[in-house]
Amino acid sequence: MSDFQDEQIHGSHESNNMQDFDTKAMLNNLSFLEQKIHQLQEMVHLIVRQRGQADAILVQQQQLITADLTSVIVQLISTAGSLLPSLKTTLSSENPIGQFVANHHSAKVSDNNNNNNVVSHKIEDHSDHEMMKSDEDADEGENLPPGSYEILQLEKEEILAPHTHFCTICGKGFKRDANLRMHMRGHGDEYKTPAALAKPNRESISDHPILVKRYSCPYIGCKRNKDHKKFQPLKTILCVKNHYKRTHCDKNYTCSRCNTKKFSVIADLKTHEKHCGRDKWLCSCGTTFSRKDKLFGHIALFQGHTPAIPVEESKGFSGPPDRGQCSGVDQPEVNFKFDTPSTSACRNVIMDDDPTSYFSPLDYEFPRSTFEDSESSFSFMLSESCDYLPKNGIYNGLNDME
Amino acid sequence: MKKQKQQLVTESSFSRFDLLCEEIVFAILDFLEENPLDKKSFSLVCRSFHAVESRHRKLLKPLHSEHLTKVLHRYPSVSNLDLSLCPRVTDVSLSVISVGCKEMLRSINLSRSRFFSHVGLSDLASNCRNLVEIDLSNATELKDLGAAAIAEAKNLERLWLVRCKSITDIGIGCIAVGCRKLRLLSLKWCLGVGDLGVGLIAIKCKDIRSLDLSHLPITDKCLSQILELQHLEDLSLEGCFGIDDDSFAALKLGCKSLETLDMSSCQNVSHVGLSSLTTAAGCLRQLILSYGSCVDLALADSLQKLYMLQSIKLDGCEVTCSGLKAIGNWCVSLRELSLSKCVGVTDEGLSFLVTKHKELRKLDVTCCRKISHVSLAHITNSCTSLISLKMESCSSISAEAFVFIGQRCHFLEELDLTDNEIDDEGLKSISRCTKLSSLKLGICLNISGEGLIHIGVCLSKLKEIDLYRSAGITDSSIWAIARGCPGLEMINIAYCKFISDHSLMSLSTCSKLKIIESRGCPLITSLGLAAIAKGCRQIVKLDIKKCHNIDDAGMIPLAHFSQNLKQINLSYTSVTEVGLLSLASISCLQSMTVLHVKGLTPGGVAAALLTCSGLSKVKLHASFKSVLPQLLFQHLEARGCNFQWRDKTFQAELDPMCWKLQLGDED
């Protein structure tokens, strides 16, 4: 009994982890693919042998092969999709098998419409972030064979348009289709049905497999343009937009903190502004670090690298406390760097004044002169003045040298 | 005629000294270290002596930085410059030094100097390539730029940065990278330095022998790196609260070279951490665990494996009897033990301990108030080779027991009996410890002049004697000490009310006297002080507070003869501005306390302060602050003088017996 329960729990646990990594299903899929590819291979061999047959049969066979190939590709993608980490994290618990079967749960989705919106937003944000770092490197390794995907090319105006989804009734533009759909509800009850509110493009996937879409940059001569010799397609529309703005547009957004860094994509600016000024940990080699321990790790690693002192400290270096005496004098900041002249200058100011003038009720002559003189006014009080060595210039300061 | 004259000149100018080569003269001069004035008089003999002395001098400790250009010109072979007496060392001074000394300079001490910045240090580091030692302690204003300037001194081996509070990890990082040859580094109280900076030191400076990390906010993160240093011998972790038992738990490969470890006030380290430490650092010779966790059986057992241990300090710890007994059972034989201010030291524990550690050279049982004559009998019985015994305020020991010290411990050089019941019999016995050089008998109310006469007659090697508030002392006993101990350097006769000018006159024969404290001796007059001034030319510190009969007549000879006087306390005397002004002509004078001196006018004080250019610390009554112009103080502070304002009311002197009773009440 207990064993059975255990098994059940185990089983359910496994099914929960389905989307994470189901080895059995994976193996099944792979062996299915293997068979499929073998069949295709045989078929191609057949065509080669039967050269010179009627054209009509050949066309039929070719169509069959392309259909089979597409299904193989779709199968491959869906298998691989279950392994992708980005998908894993973004999948909500409501649709565990992923985007491919999202339409089955459309009712639920429409129930939690707001929620879904948030989720999709998150996905977008996430992919946005990913692309920041690697939108042009990540897909380079993809190596899709030419012709295995459909190439789309958006025009420049389309790419730069602030809104891509327009209301067919009032013409209002939206950045996201989901927002447009939400907007459409205001135009009548027919837009309020779950079907109208669900994501429309998802339906087509399960019905008939479609060709993978890849995008081309409209800029002639660009590596991302389809006419380029070593053309490398862009994965999504967002990639196209970011790529086009980053590579072929002016950088209009300037960082308000450092006033030097410029960006053409506003998201890039925002990410930069998050960290701008925080990279205060600077190495002598010019590398900056956002964290002090990273800088010290770097310095520990390399010979001859030294922590650099931030510019603010050397600029605003406030010297020794004796500056206090010239508080009345406003020194320009530049002077502060040259410590010596300013110090001696303000010393002179004080010293040049006659010190006796500070206190009027003084009855003495200025005492220093009195005592430098060996025939001081007090010498008469000494019984034996012969032992007394007159102080003369050179030895004056050396009395207690040890 | 002309020829004859020439011959005469050559004959008269010929001296036998010319036959000696310079090395031999230098060797002779090396013996003149004791009194700084000796070298000065040597150089005043003739031109050639002057020149020889100039070339001989390696160490310079000037009082003012103003004359540095001349001084460095005269002494071309100076390699060691101590500026700790200069109240003001600016960047100009440092650039003068760097140009004057160049490659000759090996060591510089800036520990008490202020007013310089990274600019001067940068000059120094770039011009004096052979600089090996820098003391920058107390440069509280120095920032990371200053540290970066020091980092340029690539040959630096010893660096003190005590209390450089504004230096952070970045500055230390610069030093770690720049000064790879560092062997000694003191970062005590550098509160801006943490794990990262210290960790980098451990990574970059592999030659470190001595490291002081006291009171730093460091944790186990950098500790493991430090203990991996191959040559580390001396480590101080005093008051590092971030270090706990876990820090040592991870310690596998121990620091085999570590000999001295200071873990005072590490409140978070218990016997658990210590036992992991002992397995790692087995070569420890000295261990300081003052003000730490309770010294009980567990702690004593955890240290049992330190087979090389010679010295342990447990000051201020709570001690149990079983803990002391366990220390007694260690197989090592301790040379040094300090139990000062330990709560819980009893006759039973201490007696057992000392009978086992017979080789003890130094023992400190200050303020162990529970121990009685039993302990003292055991100490003197088994530890006969004691050199230093400190037992201030062991108030339960009866007077008769002190006889044991003189009977058995003949090698004693240092003995502190402050605030004990010792009587004349005890003193008579102690007079047999002929090697004694320091004897403290403060607040010993049972002793009288007779006992001291024995001391004076027998202890000819005495250098320091403290008779603070030992009320029974008379002039005759001081006379005996002055006659018997010609090498006396320090004497304290404060509040010995029978002491008169006769004592000071007899003391004036001790020409090596440096410190005299005669506070509260009402019979002393200017006459006695004048005798001291003429006889003891090396006087450095003089405290004549509350000697009401001392007036200007005492100050004037002092001003003329005591050219080494650095510190004086004149409070409650009858000195007037005439006396103060004459004192001000002493160029050495650095610290002056003048409170409740009736004959002073503000003008007189101002004139004296202005005259005395070397002053760095002045204690004055707060009333002067408002009377004198602010500009004057600003000027003096710019010269490097610190003011401390006191606003205490005039205090009448208490009867010594009554004073002790008051103290007893407080306990």
Interface residues (C-beta under 8 A of the other chain):
Chain A: K292 D293 F296 I299 A300 G304 H305 T306 P307 I309 P310 E313 S314 F317 G319 P320 P321 D322 G324 Q325 F338 D339 T340 T343 S344 R347 I350 P355 Y358 F359 P361 L362 D363 Y364 F366 P367 R368 F371 S376 F378 M381 L382 E384 S385 D387 Y388 K391 I394 Y395 N396 G397 L398 N399 D400 M401 E402
Chain B: E33 P36 K39 K40 R57 L59 L60 K61 P62 L63 H64 E66 H67 K70 V71 R74 L85 T90 D91 V92 S95 R114 F115 F116 S117 H118 V119 G120 E141 K143 D144 L145 A148 A151 D169 I170 G171 G173 C174 V177 G178 L196 G197 G199 L200 I203 K204 K534 A553 I556 P557 A559 H560 F561 Q563 N564 K566 V578 L581 S582 A584 S585 S587 C588 P602 G603 G604 A606 A607 A608 L610 T611 L628 P629 L631 L632 Q634 H635 E637 A638
